[in-house]
Amino acid sequence: MPQPKENSPIKRDILFRVHLLYAAFILIAALVFARLIWVQLFSTEVAYNAERLAGRIFSEEILPARRGNILARNGEPLATSLFRYQVEVDYGSEGFDSLRTFREQSDSLAKLLALYFKDKPASAYARMMQREHERRYRVVYRKDTLVPRSEGRLARWWDRLRGEEFRTEKLYDTLRDHTPVPLFPREIDYTEWQTLRHYPILNWNMGMTYHLRERDERIYPQGELARRTIGKMGDQGNYGVEYVFRDTLAGRPGLARRQRIARGFSGRIVDGENQEPENGLDVVTTLDVEMQDVADRALRRQLEREHALWGTALVMEVETGDLLAMANLSRTRSGGYAETTNRALSARMEPGSTFKLAALLALVDDAGMDLDATFDTGNGARVKVGRTTVQDSHGLPPLNLKDAVAHSSNVFFARAVYESYKDHPERYVEYLRHLHLDRTVGLEEFGSVAPIFPMPGMKIWYPDVTLVYMGYGYAIELTPLHTLTLYNAVANDGCMVAPRLIREIRRGDKVVARNEPRVLVDRICSSSSLRKVRECLEEVGTTGTAKQFFRDTTLFKIAGKTGTAQYAQGGIKYSDGYYLGTMVLYFPADKPKYTVLTAMFTRRGLGTTYYGAGLSGPVEQQIVNYIYNRQQEWYGRVEEADEASYAHTVKGGDIAQIRESAGELMPRVQSDKRSGWGRTQVDSTGRVTVTALDEDLHSMPDVRGMGLKEALFLLESRGLRVSFTGKGAVREQSLPPGRKIRRGEAVSLRLR
């Protein structure tokens, strides 16, 4: 058999090379596979590069949340927010690299901005944009370098044959300044932006050539009204509702992701990582804008008249404790008055005679004193009580308890409290603590401070002295809010409720949280004691220190107290002549609905008075009159009925006016004349008959049935001196009709 041929050396060499190539391929494949495993499972390079790439492609934008509103009790805004916008242009952006496009677009934009804002010509806008672009985007020479003259092998070979293989080329660097530059002459609102966003450059930008800066501007529609209560946030101070509810009002900002689309352009991505902003909640206060305005005006007017240093005026709703008005005005360096400090909450001072209500409650409810209990007041002389002496500011005879409240006798209350509690002063102190006078009554987060309350065993307690002082409003320090809360408890049938400034938290029309009224003391005294205390407080407005403001009113009756306290704190002595004049009342006295307090701080000699009644009484009178005239439920109402109803009487007077007014209200009007003066008569069918009066100027006319204005005009035009009593229409006249009269003769009218 033939022998197998051995492989030739050439074949063996080829086979070796093939095997070597296979091994190389296998090795390379193994390395690639290992590299893939490393990259996928162990290496951080991929994540790093992906993060860098995402940083170039994606960006994040903070979406601001709108701050919530602060509202009055009826929903009227006290503080609200408006977004303001400003376009800040990045003239160094890559989107402006095309100079031709930039110049065309900026010229068009300049013309439109000049027409819209009307603050400067279009050429000024164009020059501004061109100048800023030249400053922010510059191309500068760097160096010369050699580069191949031609591209491709054949072209470079031919250049080498000719000895022109290279040429000199200048290299430049692009310098970009990305500092944003405001475009508009002022900030704009949202409506304006909806117009301006369609202008050249502003309409094709997608987040690269300019940035829209949004600012949440806080607006106070009521101006400085209740500013200290509404508050502020920021460099000008942190106080009031704005500060206390800062987190509630702030809301939560949102987040939006943007993706780069092309050079100079980006767009917002809609994905799960976007977070829409959550606007702040609305805070509804108890303030009544109209009452706040009236209190502010009345207080400001009185402060200016008396040149006082500061004042506060408060209005509280009896049943709920809602603060309907809280005005705080202090004198500024310029001599005007502004809301700089919330004195209602922070002015902790000796209250003076308004504190006698607390002593009155203790004497009547705890010590069992009767209203007829009498003490000698010294008739203006200094009277020794305990280890000190007490004196009234005006001479008073011996008084019973009711008259002592009305005339605000310091001596009476000092002696009554001392005689009743000298053996057990802690009993008096405990009763005052029962009235919540040793701690705050609420609104601590708004700056309400606790009282300074002396007790037996404390360093500020002096036996047989402190008890006497605490009988008539000294040795203890309260804020006006504390005093108001005590009087409001008497008005509220003995139930002491905490002052309430915030009613609820809302999101739109939906109530998120409600602040219910909070009771501090269920019953401050017994019902019988409360009746006696109210009787004493009512006497203040009829025969006492407040009679000059409320005695003559027949519409309603008030109950309250005036107080004058000398001031001595912080190096100021009593003899320096600083006084706190206060008046606090509730009304109507029979069915109380509102409690009002005014306190003013002054120095003797600055104005006409420093007494509580003279300082604060005019403010109280204006506030009370406004509230009464505003409340329609306190007036008679005209009810609808199926049958026609007519007036039983029509006042006499000018015949033409009677015919006009009665013709609108009554079915028929008859008169023998169309002008002059006449009397009226109404029959059972509603017909009005007008009888003309005698036109003789020397005879007494019959003015019965006329209103006071018409009767006065008619009689005084005939030379008579007129006096009158009562109100309504004239029912009686002292001179009979038809009697001959002479000028200067007196006639009296009785109205009913």
Steps between C-alpha positions, in 0.01 A plus 500: 500500500610849431636693798309830611672812398632712774387866520739724334668771706295763317172337603614464856593871507161599359319280751701652784411848391129411479508355851681808622238723337219298659664535840535875448135532405395293798720709729364827360144371535569397859648843574201674340259282694691560824498871427127494445450315827723752678323799350153368571559369853805658661618815324378852608614649173168441325301669774747789501481548125122463503479763769721737301294441189178554690644821644555631148164388370270537801452785747267565793278806546352610834133594471407749775183452702259784552479627857157468661271792575414658833128576501256697712205317651284573192769380258631845409878481442731654759817360341531327165769405250556592138765343279730753339714407199825626350682363196874465560684450170815288466678689223786248512267212414577279199159592365637847417807381306337596171558875494272551203207327670563683826504843334182434306315364801627765744396786268147363478487439875623854572218656296234294677641569848506873429135490395399295804686672785519849345796590720766550230533478119563179311853613413588512870378143549694384192822671613466348844463146364783543247729643767428219745553238227839647411602498866385143572598327172853563362731318256872567574819405312707224659794404263612407146541133411597292192228280349496289177409716205281237336305189593537160333817307407530614140452867588755484782750315269465772238546773768816319619637495144445875476646563845170638633402218730395722800331834552470734801162518675397735785334337797237686710341439839131570576455676837154477650362688802178337616406772750122556467395852400144632567314584180185682613511843668281365782352180631180384329200300611367175356258666258776715354725199460235321295534784247876552511586132471396505132756769407816412297775320694252447784281269291762256374700468819466176688704574808850571364519857365311653792363414842158605625549609861185474712453687825215460744416859599299550818216750463304660786173633352406679824829689518627550855167401655560237772857465375639391835237228525533380140878510532798472268780263408858581404744782561233734639415261783330171574172543685123468475298247304758499219767368737293276728347317203805524275511126425127480435510798264823403322386182326747264326700587185489265200767347277507469118755316281609654170680326210733664253353468153745693284763764533339776703169317547351282772155372590319378808476124548175343611597213728447369848787701649323832450340650810232764465519785754256488789373849574475620858177484700283802574474625860162650593517745790221635717568862401218710358647747250237769559527481878878500477488810283262682738712407804819611324354834391342579836815406690727694265282810523502495881874433520568800277261718700659409834858457370512166683794260471310187397158343504315177430135431420341154514156366406401149611193296420352397834389144429799374299788720620573598139719808470317707241745790520845545651655840426844586638645844431822648638658838442785496250808723489334718239207568735247281319347173615556152358458134598847424632427295814205283600426675828180303550704184558831629635427817702505338845422782743313575822140535372362740760127528558395259224637228731230590753272258316713213633483646850124552461452136404701385801312728742154404372547134408759386754476741795121535471497881509170669426464791258390724788824446694647844576852629572630848574720611208661796678349762267826542307738471799757225541363206694714247683424144394719225640859627496452746216279793408253534214342808346231566240576742218181693586309548822222249561259460793440162665392262224328166468645231277290589195592869512864415571512314168323781317734770636809276512603553862846365577454545873175300505647198322826511694312501832240245386760249377729553798223464758362189328830316444763639741492184708513267199659683205565171325123458467479821296796389289343162433178663385696717256677190375158346450433793263803392294694815596827322578567360151448575136158474340623399154679631189838421654643421156412856395695653788248504784691524830407358839390730785719594793296359784618542861422226750571460874852369549643665187762776516257746341239436772498748788260422787220755551620694195473279191148389596390864521653587164343196338160629611503789252727392214862528608775249591369275222582543131268393217479553126198674342401164350481348847274780625277467195464124557387554862230750406388280214445217748256717696321587174491129403288398801810412701666274241858605427608413146851539364564774245492354149684653206502207254172339396608234251750378242374455144608366166276689264145452629585184694561533874815311599502587872264698721593683817204460734434744789685397816350537847741607777254516792150355482353729765698783656229562762147411603199632310390725790847649530513556126175699511640726771827553314317587180281747687812677628664514158184640341505784751835617355330601174199670660628688807870410513824592329377408148168687516625782275520254210208260554246652742282674240468213253153347483595240240704269721662474841861416576674350801868548568774673692757773456848492647798729549831351612828673576797336332830409661731255322851487361635799692179705461350607831136569581587865548619527138139534389445206263146358493304215345141604429262213430132448437337162447130429446254248363168574329206482475503462876185284512612259224874552451642424158826697485772596747715803417823619663714805434825573682722804443838582650597864548690744714343775704514826307510351151124533446186627667458204738664185628193337656363179352155641423632807321771312310320185392133598529475677160649196326258265674207723411586506128555124482180417687288741293636354178434140608147581613414683178638212293304223672167480317356242740479771767252700292135437411442304182238523230356152455336382179127423514237375258280805554604859430609693811522877537642740757264609777644852510680734263689797644394847392730761346570621148196411286703425185724257692200337667331443164817349355584266787145402596417442136760222491380329818127566528212420259358856479611853593265801503596864559339834435839652413818376331746720692540658842470334842235257610376245752410141411229255592484128407171309494441125534533441125847656487385828336711803594330839526728805513357822647693820426598720797422868540772701328465794741850557643357664814288206614603173667497209250380151592818288488352194670579187301812654341852377545741705707697628201192637324351647819823676594538652154141623488496649852846656494423658160219689682743626766411264784747347747439125509581240767402133485504171688468138384534354153278411207218731381361812673207409721456817709586870458489761778340771281162410346452514122372833363622707798670826415877479556787745519864458408720363781210329674577155645316183409564147624424177315456149633586217264382148536 
